[in-house]
C-alpha cells in the first residue's frame, strides 16, 4: 500500500520547485536538498512504515484562474530533479487550462480537444493532468524508468484528480496511459500504447533541453511519435546558466536541420525566479515556450500563408 503525505493544499504559486537534471551550483544543490527534506518530512503521526516518506502530495492552483486546481504527487526517489516542479510545467498547464490562451500552444486553427497527447519526462505532470481535465481523448504520461515510485506518483495524481473531476475508472483506463520511456528508444512501442497506434497531435516537453547531450535523443522520440500532418511539439524551458545559452538554443537548429521541425510560434512568460531552488533570478525564472511542427504540416503551411 502506498502511503501519501499531503503537503501545502493551499499552495498557489506557479513556480513551486524544479524537475529534471541540470547541473546546479553547490548553493542551489544545498537549497534544494533542504527544500526536499522539508517537503518529504514525516508529520508526527505516532510512527510510520518504510514507505511513509516516498511520495508527497501538493495542490497547484492556476494563477490566472483560481477555480482551476490540480493535485500532483512527487516521488522522493524520482530520476534527476523529478521530485519537484518547474515553472515551465506550470506555464504549459496554465495555457492548456485557459481556453483564451490555448491558441499560443496549438495555433489558431487547431482542433480541440487533441486526439492523442504525449508528455516526455512528465515528473509532476501538470500539463498532462490539465489535458485530462480539459477533455483530451488520450494522454500518455512518460518518464525514464529508475524506480517504480515515479510511476506510483503519476498513478496517484491521475487517480486523485479523476475522482475530483468525476471521471470513472473505465474512462480513465480508456483515456490515460502511463509508460516508461527513455528518449530515442522504443518509439514504436510508445506510438502503440493505444490499439489504434495513431501518432500524437500534441507532444510536450517541459524543461527537458537543459542538457545538450540529450537533444538528439529527445528529438528522435518526438519525430517518431508526432502526427506529421497535424501535430505540434510544445517545448517549454528556462535558461538556468548550467551551459551557455547558445547550446540550449541549438536544440532548435538541430530540430530543423536534422529532424525537419520548424518553430511555428513562440512566447515568453515572466516569473520572479525558480522558487524550488531558491533562485530569485528573473531571467532564470522566465519561461520560454516554442511550438514546433514538421515541415509540410498544416501549421507550417498556415505560417507560410501569413
Residue pairs with C-beta under 8 A, 6 or more apart in sequence:
1 51
2 51
2 54
2 55
2 152
2 156
3 48
3 49
3 51
3 52
3 54
3 55
4 55
4 56
4 57
4 73
4 156
5 40
5 42
5 43
5 52
5 53
5 55
5 56
5 57
6 56
6 57
7 39
7 56
7 57
7 58
8 58
8 59
9 58
9 59
10 59
11 58
11 59
11 60
11 61
12 60
12 61
12 63
12 66
13 63
13 275
14 60
14 62
14 63
14 87
14 90
14 91
14 94
14 271
15 85
15 86
15 87
15 90
15 271
15 272
15 273
15 274
15 275
15 276
15 285
16 58
16 60
16 84
16 85
16 90
16 275
16 276
17 32
17 35
17 39
17 74
17 81
17 83
17 84
17 85
17 86
17 275
17 276
17 277
18 32
18 81
18 84
18 85
18 86
18 207
18 274
18 276
18 277
19 80
19 81
19 82
19 83
19 84
19 85
19 86
19 89
19 121
19 123
19 124
19 206
19 207
20 80
20 81
20 82
20 86
20 121
20 123
20 207
20 208
20 210
21 79
21 80
21 81
21 210
21 211
22 81
22 210
22 211
22 240
22 242
23 242
24 32
24 240
24 242
24 277
27 278
28 277
28 278
28 279
31 277
31 278
32 81
32 84
32 276
32 277
32 278
35 84
35 276
35 277
35 278
36 76
36 83
36 84
39 56
39 74
39 83
40 53
40 56
40 76
40 83
41 53
42 48
42 52
42 53
53 76
54 75
54 76
54 77
54 149
54 152
55 73
55 74
55 75
55 76
55 149
55 152
55 153
55 156
56 73
56 74
56 76
57 71
57 72
57 73
57 156
57 160
58 71
58 72
58 73
58 74
58 85
59 69
59 70
59 71
59 72
60 69
60 70
60 72
60 85
60 90
60 93
60 126
61 68
61 69
62 68
62 69
62 70
62 93
62 94
62 97
62 98
63 94
64 94
64 98
65 97
65 98
68 97
68 98
70 93
70 126
70 129
70 130
70 133
70 161
71 157
71 160
71 161
71 164
72 85
72 124
72 125
72 126
72 129
72 157
73 124
73 153
73 154
73 156
73 157
73 160
74 82
74 83
74 84
74 85
74 123
74 124
74 153
75 82
75 83
75 147
75 149
75 150
75 152
75 153
76 83
76 149
77 83
77 146
77 147
77 149
77 150
78 123
78 143
78 146
78 149
78 150
78 153
79 143
79 144
79 146
79 150
82 121
82 123
82 124
82 143
82 150
84 123
84 124
84 276
85 123
85 124
85 126
85 276
86 123
86 206
86 207
86 238
86 274
86 276
87 207
87 238
87 271
87 274
87 285
87 286
87 287
88 206
88 207
88 236
88 237
88 238
88 287
88 289
89 123
89 124
89 125
89 126
89 127
89 206
89 207
89 236
90 126
91 206
91 236
91 269
91 287
91 289
92 105
92 126
92 127
92 130
92 204
92 206
92 234
92 236
92 289
93 126
93 127
93 129
93 130
94 101
94 130
95 101
95 102
95 104
95 105
95 289
96 102
96 105
96 127
96 130
96 131
96 134
97 130
97 133
97 134
102 110
102 112
103 110
104 265
104 267
104 289
104 291
105 202
105 232
105 234
105 289
105 291
106 112
106 114
106 202
106 232
106 291
107 232
107 264
107 265
107 291
107 299
107 302
108 302
109 298
109 302
110 230
110 232
110 299
111 201
111 230
112 135
113 131
113 134
113 135
113 136
113 137
114 131
114 136
114 137
114 200
114 201
114 202
115 136
115 137
115 138
115 198
115 201
116 136
116 137
116 138
116 139
116 140
116 194
116 198
116 199
116 200
116 201
116 202
116 227
117 128
117 131
117 136
117 138
117 139
117 140
117 200
117 201
117 202
117 203
117 204
118 139
118 140
118 142
118 190
118 200
118 202
118 203
118 204
118 225
119 125
119 127
119 128
119 139
119 140
119 141
119 142
119 203
119 204
119 205
119 206
120 142
120 181
120 183
120 203
120 204
120 205
120 208
120 218
120 221
120 222
121 142
121 143
121 144
121 183
121 205
121 206
121 208
122 128
122 141
122 142
122 143
122 154
123 143
123 206
124 157
125 141
125 154
125 157
127 204
127 206
128 139
128 141
128 204
129 157
129 158
129 161
131 139
131 202
132 139
132 158
132 161
132 162
132 165
132 167
132 175
132 176
133 161
133 165
136 175
136 202
137 175
138 175
138 176
138 177
138 193
138 194
139 175
139 176
139 177
140 176
140 177
140 178
140 179
140 190
140 193
140 200
141 154
141 158
141 176
141 177
141 178
141 179
142 178
142 179
142 180
142 181
142 190
143 150
143 151
143 154
143 180
143 181
144 180
144 181
144 182
144 183
145 151
145 180
145 182
151 178
151 180
154 178
155 178
158 172
158 176
158 178
159 172
162 168
162 169
162 171
162 172
167 175
177 193
177 194
179 189
179 190
179 193
181 190
181 221
182 217
183 214
183 217
183 218
183 220
183 221
184 216
184 217
184 218
184 220
184 221
185 217
185 221
187 220
187 221
187 224
187 225
188 224
190 221
190 224
190 225
191 197
191 198
191 199
191 200
191 224
191 225
198 227
199 225
199 226
199 227
199 228
199 231
200 225
200 226
200 227
200 231
201 226
201 227
201 230
201 231
201 232
202 231
202 232
202 234
203 222
203 225
203 226
203 231
203 232
203 233
203 234
204 233
204 234
204 236
205 218
205 222
205 233
205 234
205 235
205 236
206 236
206 237
207 236
207 237
207 238
208 214
208 218
208 235
208 237
209 215
209 218
209 235
209 237
209 248
209 251
210 237
210 240
210 242
210 243
210 248
211 242
211 243
212 243
212 247
212 248
212 250
212 251
215 250
215 251
215 254
216 254
216 258
219 251
219 254
219 255
219 258
219 259
219 261
220 259
222 233
222 259
222 261
222 292
223 259
223 260
223 261
223 294
226 232
226 233
226 294
228 294
228 296
228 297
229 294
229 296
229 297
229 298
230 297
230 298
230 299
231 293
231 294
231 297
232 264
232 291
232 292
232 293
232 299
233 261
233 291
233 292
233 293
234 289
234 290
234 291
234 292
235 251
235 252
235 289
235 290
235 291
235 292
236 287
236 288
236 289
237 248
237 287
237 288
238 274
238 284
238 285
238 286
238 287
238 288
239 245
239 248
239 283
239 284
239 286
239 288
240 274
240 284
241 284
252 261
252 263
252 290
252 292
255 261
255 292
256 262
256 263
260 294
260 295
261 292
261 293
261 294
261 295
262 292
262 293
262 294
262 295
262 300
262 303
263 290
263 291
263 292
264 291
264 292
264 293
264 299
264 300
264 302
264 303
265 290
265 291
266 288
266 289
266 290
266 291
267 288
267 289
268 286
268 287
268 288
268 289
269 286
269 287
269 289
270 282
270 285
270 286
271 282
271 285
271 286
271 287
272 280
272 282
272 285
273 279
273 280
273 281
273 282
273 284
273 285
274 281
274 284
274 285
275 285
279 285
291 299
293 299
293 300
294 300
